[in-house]
Amino acid sequence: MKILIIRLSSIGDIIQCMSVVGGLKHKFPEAEIHWVVRADMASLVKIDPRIDRLWAFDRKEGLAGVFKLGALLRKEHYTLIYDAHSNIRSNILKAFLCPFGLCNLGGKNKLVTRHKSRFKRFLLFRFGINRLPKPFRALASFQTPLSKWDVNTFDTPFNDWNFPAATKDKINQLMLQELPDKKKFVTLVPSAAWALKRWPVKYWQELVRLREDLHFVVLGGPDDTFCEDIRSAAPERVINLAGRTSLMESFCAVWHSPYVISGDTGFLHAADLFQKPGQAIIGPTAFGYPSNPRMKIMEVDLPCRPCTKDGSTQCKIKEERKCLMDISPRRVAKAIEF
């Protein structure tokens, strides 16, 4: 038996989609699982050893490359196909694997597609009419379509993530060896692609000051210079890894973390996938809610929420980022539990 998953990008969506592998293995333990992914994202999928083969697509090859890949995939004779992307490229691949949807005739459901509910999203962000699940749990949105295959159990524990040895060594050197033995620590993810999704820096600083009993690790990119301001709140208890780790190394840091506090970012999805306890600070966006019951949702109920898909818009009320400003550092600090 062979199962194909098609999810080409992006980082957050790939991480969320990886949650289905456990469910597939639980239902079909002997199945061989293949995954089609964009070449520059392939390293993420490689950390799951339960995926038997990766088909890496280089977007530089354009549509010609998609047609070539489709011809190769057709020779694999897949038993089940899950299109978790539903875009032009994945539709072309499906045309090779299941022309005109013929493989689904007679209620066979060989091909399952995760649809993006574009019209419902349009209603939500344009008119404030919400016809989507509330809260919209990202991992669950990738898992639900597989109910057509009677795949409904996704919480099977899994700990054997296959991070490269060099990645594990670097995290050990930069983070684990720098933390006091047996001292509890919390990983903070203060950054986000859009400023509208960011909890204020001064709140992160206050959180560090309030929990004098804890050490902290801060993750961020090379442009997130404000992470050093967070470290300055208690430099003896905070390790700032912003700009010092690659994407893969940062995910490895999340894997090693006993507790994670993050906004709506790819690292939150990684913590969700790894079943880490922690807190999700959810502001204006609609789709970042974790599924892991060990992850507490920190949010404020406002009539203007959610106002954006990804934080790229402007606040609709005068009190900018009120949905985040009203989540106090004291509330977050009190909720930390190991």
C-alpha positions as CSV (number, residue, x, y, z in Angstrom):
1,M,0.0,0.0,0.0
2,K,1.3,3.5,-1.0
3,I,0.0,6.8,0.2
4,L,0.9,10.1,-1.3
5,I,0.7,13.5,0.5
6,I,1.0,16.7,-1.6
7,R,2.0,19.8,0.3
8,L,4.5,21.9,-1.4
9,S,4.8,24.9,1.0
10,S,4.8,27.0,3.2
11,I,6.8,26.4,6.4
12,G,3.8,26.7,8.8
13,D,1.5,24.7,6.6
14,I,4.0,21.9,6.1
15,I,4.5,21.6,9.8
16,Q,0.8,21.5,10.4
17,C,0.3,18.9,7.6
18,M,3.0,16.7,9.2
19,S,0.5,16.0,12.0
20,V,-1.4,13.7,9.6
21,V,1.5,11.2,9.3
22,G,0.8,9.7,12.8
23,G,-2.9,9.2,11.9
24,L,-2.0,7.5,8.6
25,K,0.5,5.2,10.3
26,H,-2.0,4.4,13.1
27,K,-4.7,3.4,10.5
28,F,-2.4,1.9,7.9
29,P,0.7,0.7,9.8
30,E,2.2,-1.2,6.9
31,A,1.7,1.7,4.4
32,E,4.5,3.3,2.5
33,I,4.2,7.1,2.8
34,H,5.5,9.5,0.1
35,W,5.4,13.3,0.2
36,V,5.6,15.9,-2.6
37,V,7.3,19.1,-1.3
38,R,9.1,22.1,-2.7
39,A,12.8,21.5,-2.7
40,D,13.7,24.4,-0.4
41,M,11.2,23.0,2.2
42,A,12.3,19.4,2.0
43,S,14.5,19.5,5.1
44,L,11.5,20.1,7.3
45,V,9.7,16.9,6.2
46,K,13.0,14.9,6.5
47,I,12.8,15.1,10.3
48,D,10.0,12.5,10.2
49,P,11.5,9.1,9.6
50,R,8.0,7.6,9.1
51,I,7.9,9.3,5.6
52,D,9.5,6.8,3.3
53,R,10.2,8.9,0.2
54,L,10.3,12.6,-0.6
55,W,9.6,14.0,-4.0
56,A,11.3,17.4,-4.0
57,F,9.9,19.8,-6.6
58,D,12.2,22.7,-7.7
59,R,10.0,25.7,-8.5
60,K,12.6,27.0,-10.9
61,E,11.6,24.2,-13.3
62,G,8.2,25.9,-13.7
63,L,5.2,24.1,-15.0
64,A,7.4,21.8,-17.2
65,G,8.8,20.4,-14.0
66,V,5.3,19.8,-12.6
67,F,4.3,17.8,-15.7
68,K,7.6,15.8,-15.5
69,L,7.0,15.1,-11.8
70,G,3.4,14.1,-12.5
71,A,4.5,11.5,-15.1
72,L,6.9,10.0,-12.5
73,L,4.3,9.9,-9.8
74,R,1.8,8.1,-12.0
75,K,4.2,5.2,-12.3
76,E,4.0,4.7,-8.5
77,H,0.4,3.5,-8.6
78,Y,-0.6,5.1,-5.3
79,T,-3.4,3.5,-3.2
80,L,-4.5,6.8,-1.6
81,I,-3.7,10.4,-2.5
82,Y,-4.1,13.4,-0.2
83,D,-3.9,16.8,-1.8
84,A,-3.2,19.0,1.2
85,H,-2.4,22.1,-0.9
86,S,-5.1,22.6,-3.5
87,N,-3.3,25.0,-5.8
88,I,-2.4,25.0,-9.5
89,R,0.6,22.7,-9.2
90,S,-1.2,20.2,-7.0
91,N,-4.2,20.2,-9.4
92,I,-1.8,19.4,-12.3
93,L,-0.4,16.5,-10.3
94,K,-3.9,15.2,-9.5
95,A,-4.7,15.3,-13.2
96,F,-1.9,12.8,-13.8
97,L,-2.8,10.6,-10.8
98,C,-6.6,10.8,-11.0
99,P,-7.7,12.2,-14.4
100,F,-11.2,13.8,-14.2
101,G,-11.6,12.4,-10.7
102,L,-12.3,9.0,-12.1
103,C,-10.4,7.3,-9.3
104,N,-13.2,8.4,-6.9
105,L,-16.1,6.9,-8.9
106,G,-18.3,4.6,-6.9
107,G,-17.5,6.3,-3.6
108,K,-14.0,5.0,-3.5
109,N,-12.4,8.2,-2.1
110,K,-9.0,7.3,-3.4
111,L,-8.3,11.0,-3.7
112,V,-9.0,13.5,-0.9
113,T,-8.4,17.2,-1.1
114,R,-8.1,19.8,1.7
115,H,-10.1,22.8,0.4
116,K,-9.2,26.3,1.6
117,S,-12.7,27.6,2.1
118,R,-11.8,30.8,0.2
119,F,-15.4,32.1,0.0
120,K,-15.8,31.6,3.8
121,R,-12.6,33.5,4.4
122,F,-13.8,36.3,2.1
123,L,-17.0,36.6,4.1
124,L,-15.1,36.7,7.4
125,F,-12.5,39.3,6.5
126,R,-14.6,41.5,4.2
127,F,-18.0,41.4,6.0
128,G,-17.2,39.9,9.4
129,I,-19.5,36.9,8.8
130,N,-17.8,33.8,10.3
131,R,-18.8,30.5,8.8
132,L,-15.6,28.8,9.7
133,P,-15.0,26.6,12.8
134,K,-14.3,28.7,15.9
135,P,-11.6,28.5,17.0
136,F,-10.0,27.5,13.7
137,R,-7.4,24.9,14.8
138,A,-4.7,24.7,12.2
139,L,-3.6,21.1,12.6
140,A,-7.2,19.9,12.7
141,S,-7.9,21.5,9.4
142,F,-5.3,19.2,7.8
143,Q,-6.5,16.2,9.7
144,T,-10.3,16.5,9.2
145,P,-10.3,15.6,5.4
146,L,-8.8,12.2,6.2
147,S,-12.0,11.1,8.0
148,K,-13.0,9.9,4.5
149,W,-10.4,7.2,4.9
150,D,-11.6,6.6,8.5
151,V,-8.4,8.2,9.8
152,N,-9.5,9.9,13.0
153,T,-6.7,9.2,15.6
154,F,-3.8,11.6,15.4
155,D,-2.5,11.8,19.0
156,T,-0.3,8.7,19.0
157,P,2.9,9.8,20.9
158,F,6.0,10.1,18.7
159,N,9.4,11.2,19.8
160,D,11.9,9.9,17.3
161,W,12.3,13.1,15.2
162,N,15.3,12.8,13.0
163,F,17.2,16.1,13.3
164,P,20.6,16.2,11.6
165,A,23.5,15.5,14.0
166,A,25.0,18.9,13.3
167,T,21.8,20.6,14.2
168,K,21.5,18.8,17.5
169,D,25.1,19.5,18.3
170,K,24.7,23.2,17.7
171,I,21.6,23.4,19.9
172,N,23.4,21.5,22.6
173,Q,26.3,24.0,22.4
174,L,24.3,27.2,22.2
175,M,21.4,26.4,24.5
176,L,21.4,23.2,26.5
177,Q,25.0,23.5,27.8
178,E,24.4,27.1,28.7
179,L,21.5,26.4,31.0
180,P,22.0,25.4,34.6
181,D,21.5,21.7,35.2
182,K,17.9,20.8,36.1
183,K,16.8,24.4,35.9
184,K,13.5,25.0,34.3
185,F,13.4,27.1,31.2
186,V,10.9,28.6,28.9
187,T,11.4,29.2,25.2
188,L,9.9,32.5,24.0
189,V,9.0,33.3,20.3
190,P,8.4,37.1,20.2
191,S,8.7,37.7,16.5
192,A,6.1,37.4,13.7
193,A,6.2,38.3,10.0
194,W,3.8,41.2,10.6
195,A,4.0,43.7,13.5
196,L,0.3,43.5,14.1
197,K,0.7,40.0,15.4
198,R,3.5,40.8,17.9
199,W,3.0,41.0,21.6
200,P,4.8,44.2,22.8
201,V,8.5,43.9,23.6
202,K,8.0,45.5,27.0
203,Y,5.5,42.8,27.8
204,W,8.1,40.1,27.1
205,Q,10.5,42.0,29.3
206,E,8.0,42.2,32.1
207,L,7.3,38.5,31.8
208,V,11.0,37.7,32.3
209,R,11.1,39.9,35.3
210,L,8.0,38.5,36.9
211,R,9.3,34.9,36.7
212,E,12.6,35.2,38.5
213,D,12.5,31.4,39.1
214,L,12.9,30.6,35.4
215,H,15.5,30.8,32.7
216,F,14.4,31.8,29.2
217,V,15.6,31.1,25.6
218,V,14.5,33.6,22.9
219,L,14.2,32.5,19.3
220,G,14.1,34.9,16.3
221,G,15.6,35.8,13.0
222,P,18.7,38.0,12.2
223,D,16.5,41.1,11.8
224,D,14.8,40.7,15.2
225,T,17.1,43.0,17.1
226,F,14.4,43.6,19.7
227,C,15.2,40.1,21.1
228,E,18.3,41.6,22.7
229,D,16.1,44.1,24.5
230,I,14.2,41.1,26.0
231,R,17.5,39.5,27.1
232,S,18.5,42.8,28.7
233,A,15.6,42.4,31.2
234,A,17.6,39.7,33.0
235,P,20.8,38.9,31.0
236,E,21.9,36.3,33.6
237,R,18.7,34.3,33.0
238,V,18.0,34.8,29.3
239,I,19.8,33.3,26.2
240,N,19.2,35.2,23.0
241,L,19.4,32.9,20.0
242,A,18.0,35.4,17.5
243,G,20.1,35.4,14.3
244,R,22.3,32.6,15.7
245,T,20.3,29.6,14.5
246,S,18.9,28.4,11.2
247,L,15.3,27.6,10.8
248,M,16.0,23.9,11.3
249,E,18.1,24.6,14.4
250,S,15.3,26.8,15.8
251,F,12.8,23.9,15.4
252,C,15.2,21.6,17.2
253,A,15.4,24.2,20.0
254,V,11.6,24.0,20.2
255,W,11.8,20.2,20.4
256,H,14.2,20.4,23.3
257,S,12.1,23.0,25.1
258,P,10.0,21.9,28.2
259,Y,7.6,24.9,27.7
260,V,7.0,27.3,24.8
261,I,5.3,30.7,24.7
262,S,4.7,32.0,21.1
263,G,2.5,34.2,19.0
264,D,0.9,33.0,15.8
265,T,4.1,31.7,14.0
266,G,5.6,28.6,12.5
267,F,7.3,27.9,15.8
268,L,4.0,27.8,17.5
269,H,2.9,25.1,15.0
270,A,6.1,23.2,15.6
271,A,5.4,23.2,19.4
272,D,1.9,22.0,18.6
273,L,3.3,19.2,16.4
274,F,5.7,18.2,19.1
275,Q,2.9,18.3,21.7
276,K,4.8,20.8,23.9
277,P,3.1,22.5,26.8
278,G,3.0,26.2,26.6
279,Q,0.9,29.3,25.7
280,A,-0.3,30.6,22.3
281,I,-0.7,34.4,22.3
282,I,-3.4,34.9,19.7
283,G,-4.2,38.4,18.6
284,P,-5.9,39.6,15.4
285,T,-5.5,36.5,13.2
286,A,-7.9,33.7,12.7
287,F,-6.0,30.5,11.8
288,G,-3.2,30.0,14.4
289,Y,-5.0,28.2,17.1
290,P,-3.1,25.1,18.3
291,S,-4.8,21.7,18.7
292,N,-2.6,20.4,21.5
293,P,-4.6,20.5,24.8
294,R,-1.4,21.2,26.7
295,M,-1.1,24.6,24.9
296,K,-3.2,27.3,26.6
297,I,-4.8,29.9,24.4
298,M,-4.2,33.5,25.6
299,E,-6.6,35.9,23.9
300,V,-9.1,38.7,24.5
301,D,-12.6,38.4,23.2
302,L,-13.3,41.5,21.0
303,P,-16.0,42.1,18.4
304,C,-13.3,43.1,15.8
305,R,-11.5,39.8,16.1
306,P,-10.3,38.2,13.9
307,C,-9.6,41.1,11.5
308,T,-6.9,39.5,9.4
309,K,-5.6,36.3,7.9
310,D,-1.9,36.9,8.5
311,G,-1.5,40.3,10.2
312,S,-0.8,42.2,7.0
313,T,-3.7,44.6,7.5
314,Q,-4.4,47.5,9.9
315,C,-6.3,47.6,13.1
316,K,-10.0,48.4,12.7
317,I,-10.3,50.3,16.0
318,K,-8.4,53.3,17.4
319,E,-6.8,51.3,20.2
320,E,-4.1,49.6,18.0
321,R,-3.4,46.0,18.9
322,K,-5.9,46.0,21.8
323,C,-6.4,42.3,21.3
324,L,-2.7,41.9,22.3
325,M,-2.2,44.9,24.6
326,D,-5.0,43.5,26.9
327,I,-3.1,40.2,27.4
328,S,-1.1,41.2,30.4
329,P,2.4,39.9,31.3
330,R,1.1,39.0,34.7
331,R,-1.6,36.8,33.2
332,V,0.9,35.0,31.1
333,A,3.4,34.7,33.9
334,K,0.8,33.2,36.3
335,A,-0.3,30.7,33.7
336,I,3.1,29.1,33.2
337,E,2.9,25.5,34.6
338,F,5.4,22.7,34.1
